[in-house]
Amino acid sequence: MKKIDAVLARRSASDKKLAEISKIEKRIFITNDEDFTDYSKEDIFSVIWLRIAQNDPAALQRAFEKLLRVVSDFEGKLIVLHSNSWDALQLGDYVELS
């Protein structure tokens, strides 16, 4: 319905392989793994780091809908997604956020 092209990665895939797929296919990598906040734009296309409880799908959907209404260019960005807000940073510029 939303015309979003999503791919679910295998659990066995390495971080390096996931980043490579993101870069080659120009896909936004969505994760709750902080390890991906250290990647640069040379290594990965874009990252959305989820800071929302994974057991709350309604909150995830609301947060994504708000984000997608405002942000359209994700290339080279690290988006730290919270329930009611987000921080948009350049990949490689991540600093500890409270």
C-alpha positions in Angstrom: 0.0 0.0 0.0 2.8 2.4 0.8 4.9 1.3 -2.2 7.9 0.6 0.0 10.4 -1.9 -1.4 11.8 -3.8 1.5 14.2 -6.7 1.8 14.6 -8.8 4.9 18.2 -9.9 5.5 19.2 -13.3 6.7 20.3 -13.5 10.3 23.5 -15.2 9.3 24.6 -12.3 7.1 27.7 -10.5 8.3 27.6 -6.8 9.1 30.0 -6.2 6.2 27.8 -8.1 3.8 24.7 -6.1 4.9 26.5 -2.8 4.5 27.7 -3.9 1.1 24.2 -4.8 0.0 22.9 -1.4 1.3 25.6 0.4 -0.7 25.2 -1.5 -4.0 21.4 -1.6 -4.0 21.1 1.9 -2.5 18.9 0.6 0.3 18.4 2.2 3.7 19.6 -0.2 6.4 17.2 -0.3 9.4 18.5 -1.7 12.6 18.6 -1.5 16.3 22.3 -2.5 16.3 24.5 0.4 17.4 27.4 -1.1 15.5 26.1 0.4 12.2 26.2 4.0 13.6 30.0 3.8 13.1 29.8 3.2 9.3 30.8 5.9 6.8 29.0 6.9 3.6 31.7 5.1 1.7 30.7 1.8 3.5 26.9 2.0 3.6 24.1 3.9 1.8 22.1 5.0 4.8 21.2 3.8 8.3 18.1 4.2 10.4 19.0 3.3 14.0 15.9 2.4 15.9 15.6 3.7 19.4 12.0 2.4 19.8 10.9 -0.7 21.6 10.8 -3.6 19.1 7.7 -5.0 20.8 5.6 -1.8 19.9 4.8 -2.1 16.2 2.3 0.7 16.4 5.0 3.1 17.7 7.4 2.0 15.0 4.8 2.6 12.3 3.9 6.1 13.6 7.5 7.1 13.9 8.3 5.9 10.3 5.2 7.7 8.9 6.3 11.0 10.5 9.8 10.6 9.3 8.8 9.7 5.7 6.5 12.8 5.5 9.5 15.1 6.1 12.7 13.3 5.0 13.0 12.1 1.4 16.8 12.1 0.8 18.5 9.4 3.0 21.7 8.9 1.1 24.8 9.3 3.4 22.6 9.9 6.5 22.3 8.3 9.9 18.8 8.7 11.2 18.4 8.0 14.9 14.7 7.3 15.2 12.8 7.8 18.5 9.1 7.4 19.1 8.3 11.1 18.7 11.4 12.5 17.0 14.6 11.8 15.1 18.1 13.0 14.8 19.5 13.3 11.3 23.3 13.1 11.1 25.8 12.5 8.3 27.2 9.0 8.4 30.5 9.0 10.2 29.6 11.9 12.4 27.7 10.0 15.1 28.2 11.2 18.6 26.6 9.7 21.7 23.0 10.9 22.0 21.0 10.7 25.2 
